């Protein structure tokens, strides 16, 4: 499933949602029932944001709306909470009256689900830890008398927050950030209380994207394998630099891992290219020398890590090399594929993802990029290369610190697929070498990119291996997707 999937459906569903809301207003007037149209609008917007049809509701949808959708994204004063279940009852009645774009579950069960969750809904709304980042900051704005529609007030509020003049519960915000990775879902503000218009969206986006990451994220970035290896690279390059040909390259390949059979430089080439991309090192006069950001590894490691995640998409030639001048197809299209990976992890919110599913995602993304129309997403004969490349990508993401590898689905015979372990169906494993007194893992996340031999049991093995986005990975995915304009 790619980030561009279902765009036509989404546009059509948004239009259907608008029509249903207009019909709901007319229906309420006809039958003389009181409804809160803001609640109905929030329900439809949430359904669309979740990728669902606005006219199709089942019991589980209503439960999630009450216990997750409203608590996480809808700003309302306590006195207005009772209007939510009341309006949802009327919404069910309206939808059950029939219509071309309507399909609901058993009406009695839908009403019962609303009634059974009223108390839990109030509890969830009353615990601010259930809020999303946008709702958290809009609530702070309201508390300080800031008009979300006033750009000047928004700017002053943002300045005050960054200056430490606005007091808020950092522990609560850390809980929110860990759960959402810093992401902002749709935010709705009750008009009677405040209004979430473009001005509010601007300041909320600036707050969520501009505040420093949580302490947990900052520590994880500083301790990540990528930052550790870049520090060793900086020490190895040193003040005098290293030649980009000859003995220094041989030494680098030996120290950091490299020299693959299929034309890639393995761990050393990847590390050097990543270091150049984040400006930790650069090439000058035929030598590899320290870059402007080398000092940031000690002073601002989270910024280097954040830049490293953004630059991952441009490293296809070393992440997925081949024996030919060009990298594999995955490597060639990594800039287009990477956002789909971030969206996959970000959308799962830290839930495990089978590595085989990542393979399907890569295959579908390639088919989309090449405008192929084949059953199963990819042409026959692509399976071997895709299995190899999904292992490469997953291993590099583990080095980056975006994912952790959990083992198999059912837990039987699970192993820790760490940076020093063999991946299923792939030959070669990482070792540790001494570089100027510092340890540096060779290879890439336990994956020998050059000698990646896929065994006959690879499909079954891949189906059991899971990866899960780390808190650091969730934060980074949210940052990159926001930079690309794919999340608010």
N, C-alpha and C positions, 0 to 999 in steps of 0.2 A: 504494500500500500504506500503510495508516494504522496508527497505534500500537495501535488496538483490533482490528486484524485477527487472525483465527485464535485468539481467546481460547478458544472452545469446543474447538478442536483441541488447544490447549496443555493444557487441563485433562484432556482425554481421554488425551493422550499421557503426561502425568505419571502418571496412574493405570496406564497400560500399563507404563510404566517400573518402577513399584513391583512390579507383578505379575511382570515378567520377572526382576527381581532376586531375588524370592522363589523363582521357579522355578529360577533359576540355582544358588542355594544348595542346593536339593533335588537338582538334577541332579549337582552336584559330590559331594554325599554319596553318591548312588546309585552313581556310577562310581568313587568313592574317589580323586578327584583333588584336589590342593591348589590352592586359589585364594585370592586376596586380595580379599575382598569390598569393601574400601575402594576398590580400583582399579576394580572394576566399577561401584560407586556413582558414582565420579568420572566415569567414561566416560559413563554414562547422564545424569548432571546436565549435563555439557558438551554432549552431543547435544541435550538439551532447551533449554539456554541458547542454542544456535545455531539454534534453530527447526527441528530435525530430529526425525524419528520415532525413538524409542529402540530399536526393533526392526529398523530398516532401515539397513544399513551397506554402503557400497561402498569400494573401494580408497582413493579420495581422502579419505574420512571418517577412516579409520584413520590415514592419513599425517598429516592435519591434527591429529588428536587427539594423536599422538605428538610432533609437532614444534612444535605451537602450544598445544594445550589443556593438556597437563600442564606444560610449561615455564612457561606464563604464569600458571596458576592453582592448581596443586597443590603443596602444601608437603610434601616427603618428605625424609628423610635419605638420603644417598648409598647406604647399604647396602640400601635398600628399592627402588631403581630397577629392579633386575633382575626384581622381581616384576611389573612393569608388562607387558612383552611376554609373559611366561609366562601371566599371567591373561588377556590379550587373546587369546592363542591358544585358551585354554579357552572364552572368551566366543564366539569364532567357531564353535568346535565345537558349543557349546550352541545357538546360533542356527541353525546349519545342520541341526540335528536336526528342524527344522520347528516349526510353531506357527501359531496364527491370526493373530498380530500380528507376524510375522517375514518379512522379505524381505532376503536378503543376496546379494552378488555371488558370483562363482565362488570356491568355498572355497579352492582351491589358490592363487589369486592373492591372496586376503586374507591367508593365512598367509605367503606370500612377501613381501608388503608389510611385514608386521610385522618379519620377519627382516632385510629390507634396510635398515630404518630404525633398528635397535637402536643402532648407533654414533652416528648423527646425533641420536637421542633423548638419549643420554648427553651428547653435546656441548651440546645445547640446554639440558638441565637444569643443566649445569655453568656456563653463562654467565648471570649474574644479570640482564644487560640484557634477557633474554627474559622476565623476570618481569612480571606485572601489578603495579599499585600495591599492591593488597591483599596479594599474596604477599610483596612486598618488605617491607612493614611487619610482617606476621606473622613473617617470618624475623628481623627485628630484635628483635621481642618475645621470640622464643625465645632469641636470642643473649644477651639481658639477663635471662634467667630469669623472664620475665613470664608468668604463667598467664593465657591468654586467657579463661578462665572466671571470673576474679576481677575484678569491676568496680573494686574499689579499686586493685588493681595496674594495671589498664588506665588509670585516671585519673591515677595517679602517672607512668606511662610517657608518657602524652600531655603532661602538664605538663612533663616533662623534655625531651621532643622540642622543644616550643615554646620552651623556655628555652635551647635550644642545648646541653643537657647530654648528649644522645645523639649519638654520632658515627656518621655514615653517609656513603656515597659519593654526594655530590651529583651528580657527573657521571653515574653510573649511573641515579639517579632522574630526572635530566633527560632521558635517553634514553627511559626508560619513559614519562614524562609526555608527551613529544613524540609518541610513537607512539600513545598511548591517549587523549590529550587529558585526562588526569586521571581517566579512567573506571575503574570497578572491575567486572570481570566476576566470576563466581562464584569464591569462594575455598574450597579444600578443604585441610584440614590432616590429615595422617596421624595417627590417634588415638594410635599408639604414641609419636609425637613430641610432639604437642600437639593441641589440639582447637579447631576454629573454630566456636564457638557464637555466640549472640547477643552476648555480651560482646565477643568478638573483632571481630565485625562492627561494633559500635558504635565501638570505638577506631580500627579501620581506616578507617571512614567519616569519622571526625573528622580523622584524619591526612591523608587524601587530599583531603578537602574543605576542611580548615582551614589547611593549610600555604600559605605564599605561593606564587604561581605561579612557574614557572621564570623565569630572567632573560630568556630569549627572549620568553616570553609577555608579561612586564611591559613590555619595550621595545616590542613590537608594539602593545600597548594604548595606550601613551603616544604612539606615532606614527600611530595609526589615523586615518583620515579623519574619523571621528565626533568624536574628541577634538580634532582640529585645528579642525574647524568650530565646536565648542562654545567653544573658546578665543576664536575670532574673534567669536562671538556675545557672549561676556562682555565683550570689549573694546568692541564696538559698543554694547551696553546701557550700559556704564559706571556710574559711581557715581550719576549723576543719573537713570538709567532712560530708557526710551523710551515714548512714547505707543503704545497699542495700536490707535489709529485715526488717520486723517489722513496727514500727510506722512511720519511715521516708518514707517508700514506700507508706503507707496509706496517709500520709501528701502530698507526691508528687502527687499521683493520684488525691487527692482532689484539689490541687492548680493548677495543669497543665492540668487536664482532663485525665481520664483513667478508667481502670477497665471495659473492654468491655465484653459483653456476649459471644462473639465468640473466646475468648482466647487471644485477643490482649490487650495491655496496653493502647491503645488510645493515647491521646496527650502526656502524661508523658513518656510512653515507647518510642514513636517516638522521642521525644525531647532528651531523654537520649541517645538513640542509635545514633542519629545524632550528639549529642555532643561528644560521644566517637569516632565516625568516623572522625570528624574534629579535634580531640585531644584537645577539650576544657575541657573535663572531662575524667577521666579514673577510672577504678576500681583497688583498691589496698588494700589488707588485709581485704576484705569484706566490704570496704567502697567506696563510690563514692567521689572522690577527684578531685581537679582542675588539668587539664592537661597543657602541655607546651604551648598550643595555647590560653589559657584563656586570657592572656594579649593582644593577637592580636585583640580581640573584640574591644578594644579601639584604638589600634595603627594601625592595618591593617585589618579593617573589610572586605574590598573587597576581601582579600586573603582568609579569613575564608569562606566568601560566595561562592567564586569560588570553594573551596574545598568541601563545602557542596553540591554544584550542582553535582560535580563529584561523590560524595559518595551516592547520591540519589539512584542510581541503586542497591546498596547493602542493601537497607532498606526494601525490599519486605516483610520481615517477620513482620514488624510493620506497613507498609503502607497498606498491604492487608492480615491481619491475618484471621484465621478461627478457628472453634471450635476443629480442629484436631491439631496434633503436627506440621504439615507442614502448611505454608500459602496457600492461594488460588493459582491457576495456574498462574494468573497474578503476584502474589508476588514471586512465584518460578522462573519465567522467566523474572523478571524485568531487570536483567542485559542485557538480549538480546533485550528486548522491549524498554528500555530507549533510545538507539541511534535512533530508529525509531521516538520516540516522539520529540527528539531534531531536527531531520532532517525535520519533519513535520513543526514545528514552524519556524525553520530557513529558510526553503524553502518558507514559506508564507510571510516572511519579515514584520511581524507585522499586516498582514491582519487577520480578525476574522476567527476562525475555530469552526464549530458546535461541541458541546460536543459529539453528536451522531457520528460524523465522527471519533473522538478519540476512541469511542467504537468499530467502525469497524476496526480501525487500530490495536487496542489491540487484537481483535478477529482474524484478519488475521495473526498477528504475532504469536499468539499461534498456529494456524493451521500450520503455516510454521515450527515452532519449533517441533511440534508433528507429522509433516509430514502427516497431515490429508488432505483428498481430498473430500470435501463435498460442495454441492451447498450452496452459501451464505456465505462461509468462515468459519463458525463454526457449530458444530453439534446442533441439536435440543435440547432444554433444557438448553443451556448455557446462554441464554439472561439475565436471572435474575442476575446471578453471574457477568456477564460482566458489566451490568448497575451499579451494586453496586461498582465494582472495578474501573470503569472509573470515578465515582464520587469521590471515595477515592483518586485516583491519581490526578485528577484535583484540588481537595481541597488542597492536599499537595503541588502541584505546585504553588497554589496561596499563600500559606504560604511562600514558598521559594521566591516568587516574580518573578517567571518566567512568569506567566500569570496574566491577570486581567479578571474578568468575567463581561460580558457586558449585559446579559439579553437575550431577545429573538430576533429572526431574524427580525421580522417586526416592532418591537418597540412598539407594542400594549401591554400595561400592563407590560412593562419592569421594572425590579427591579434591584437593585444593589446587586448581590450575593456576598457580602463581607464576611470577616472572621466571622462576627457575624450574618449571615443570613442563613435561611434554604435553602437547595438545593432542587430542585423539586423532589418529589417522595421519599425524604429521611427524616426520622424522626430525631429530635434532632437538637439543634443549640448551638452555642458557647455562653459562658457567660464570665464574667471577674471576676477574683478573685484577692485579694491582697496577694502578697507574699513578706514579709519583706518590705512593703511599696511600692512595684512596681506592676503595673498592668500586668497581664499575661492572655491572652485569653486561655480558655480551649477548649478542643476538637481540631479538625483539620480542619481549614477552614470552620467551620460551619457544619462539617460532623461528626456525631456520628458513628464512625467506627463499634462499636459493635452492635448498634441497627438499622443498616441501613435497613429500611423497604421500599421496592420498591412498589409504588402504581401502580394501574392498568393504570394510565395516564402517567406513567414514560416515555414511548417511545415518546409520543407526546410532553411532557415537555422537554425532552432532545433535541429533534429536534429543539427547539426554543432557547436554551441556547447557547451562543457563548463565547469562550475564545479567548483572543488575547495575543500574546507574548509582553511583555513589552520591552522597550529598554535594560533594565538589562537582561531580558531573552534572547533576541537576541544575546547580547554580550556573555553571558554564553554559549548558545547553540553553537555558533561559536567556542568558546574556547574548549569545550568538543569534538566537532566533529573533530576539528583540532588535538587534542590530540590523538583521535582514528584513525587518518589518513584518515578520510572520506571526508575532504575538504582540499584544498591546504593551 
